[in-house]
Amino acid sequence: MNHPRSLRPLIAIVGVGLALGVAAACTDPLRDRQIAELGEEQDGFPESPIHRPGQPCVLCHGDYFGAEPQMVLGGTVFVEPEEPGGPLLGAPGYEIRLLDSQGRITSEGLITTNECGNFWVTEEQFKPAYPLRVEIYGPSLSDPDRIVQISAMSTRIGRDGSCGSCHAEPLSPLSPGAVVVPRALFNADAVDLPAPGDCPEPRYRPTVPESLAP
Amino acid sequence: MTMRRLIPASLLVAGALGVLGCEPGSEPIEALCGPFEYDPETQTAPDSDDFPKVSSLLERRCGTLDCHGSLARPLRIYGAGGLRLFTLEEYNDAALAQENGTVSGGSGTTSAEHEANRRSICGIEPELTGEVIRGELPPEELMVMKKPLLIERHKGGALFQTGGPGAVCLSCWLRSFPDDIDCQDVVTECQKAIRDNL
């Protein structure tokens, strides 16, 4: 198509503007900021199944950011520290069971915490209909071979597959604290806790954006 | 009209519209939702005496931290298992909040939290809520009913079933036992909804 020479700069400017506009329209500044607030990977712990314990997994491993594997739900289970405020260690080998609002339950052993307590489920494995009920299963105190319910979330998950979106430390008016296996139900003989330094330090997302702080 | 004249003229029109926007049909929330302390004489708001049971249902269904138990979302719902109504001191000092039980999963929902929830429900569409209370509009016309019934798009999905205990609990309270809704009493209906998870 031939345009008069005098119009060409204008067309170029409009074209560039449109391209920038389309590019900007594809981003979500709120999510971008939430992702940026998670910070860099910790030294010695590059992207891997054990990285970023405590942080909201689906924020990156969801359809917006697109990190693989794509998760519908993910989080970290810790062992309750011996002393309040003590270090949180990931709880390996615990099973997470989900019950969705259509009555579907995740199959036994589908979602199990890894060596640093991280767990996740992909859409191919289980596509939940919210709201969800969540339970943690693990070895019983009396018989380590017997898997029993350790705890159940007292409320439901309404829409956010990242446990770390709500469960952050410390326990506060905005957070019920990290997801933990209560110390009273923790069978130390049946679970090999990670040695110090084997897992990244747990980190959490800010529970309230600065702009909303009272 | 030149730009020099157009800008002040536009500002004038915008200002006038802004002032007018405050006037017609926009009764202050206080007029419809009642004063902070409910006054049964004025009958301008749904009863607050039965509200704790309604609140229990809303806290369970709507008030999780990832939904309406969030500072960032409209229809804010406070509750023992979700967002707490905290003071600035408690916000800045988690240990103080823990000591006071003002933490998610801490002590039971307080009366101040119940009242804040009642005002959330009442204040999201104050004019329409007033019409429902006066029997001029069916409760299903309110967003607080449309969303959980999925009559209107709702990110959290369907939380109530039409005619189910959850919907009856809320309708029953909003209309103070209307003839067209089969409800014995608010507390019974809401207890039923909580018990049956419906």
Interface residues (C-beta under 8 A of the other chain):
Chain A: S101 A129 Y130 P131 S154 T155 R156 I157 G158 R159 D160 S165 C166 P170 L171 S172 P173 L174 S175 P176 G177 V208 P209 L212 A213 P214
Chain B: R60 R61 C62 T64 L65 D66 C67 L71 A72 G81 G82 L83 R84 L85 F86 L88 E90 Y91 A94 A97 Q98 T102 V103 S104 G105 G106 K155 G156 G157 L159
